[in-house]
């Protein structure tokens, strides 16, 4: 794993895009599971309807990520979601 990439995500909230969906993650780490690399963390504020999944553990396989948007904080991500939904 490229340490520069890990540093980019440290302390940030990131919205990851795949072919079929997006997944926002905070408290990001990388974990190898059955020889496949995953981005692992928790669901941030405003990422799900009524925040039903807030702080739940989540993951996305790194090889399924097409793009990502890095937010400086969970609060910045939450504001971006609220503005984009209006």
N, C-alpha and C positions, 0 to 999 in steps of 0.2 A: 504494500500500500504506500502510495506516495505521501510522505509526511507533509508536503506543502498543501495537499488536498485536505488532509485532516485539520491542518491549521486554519484553512479557509472557513471551515464549519464550526470551529471551536467557539462555544458561547453564543452561537447564532441560532436562528430559526430558519429553516430552509423548506421551500416548496419544491418538491421533486415531481417532474412530469414524465409519464411513460406513454406508451402507445394508447392506452385506454383510460387513464385517469391521472389525477394528481394526488400527492400525499405530502402534507406538511409535517415536519418532524423538528423537535427541539431536543436538547441534551444529546447530541449526536455522537455516536461511536460507530466503528466498523467491526463486524464480527464475521468470521469464517464459519459457515454452517454447511457440513457435508460438501466441502470443497467449493462452496459458492459464497462469494462476498456479499454481505448485506449491510445496508445503512440501518442502524438500530437507534431507537430513541423513544420519545414520548409525543403524543398528540398535543399540539399547542392550543391555546385559547382561540376560539372562533373557527376552528378547522372543521367542526362537525355541527350539525343542527342541534341547537340548544346545548351545545358543549357536552353532549352525552358521553363522548369518548375522551374528554379532557384528562390529560396525564396518563392515559392508558399506554402500555408498551406497544410499539409498532415497528415494522421493518419493511424495507423494499430492497429487492435484489439490485445490486449496483449495475449489473449488466442490462437491466430493464430501464434504467434512467436515460431519457433522451435529453433532458435539460433541467435546469434548476435555477431558482431565484433565491438569493441570500438576503435575509433581513437581519438587521443589527440586533433585534430583540423580539421577544414574543409579542410585546405591545405594538411594535411597528407592524408586524405581520397581521395582528388583529385589526389594526386601523385600516390596513390595505384591503383586507377582506370586506370589512364593513363598507368602505367606499366603493369597492368593485361590485357590491351587491345592490347598490342603490341606482 
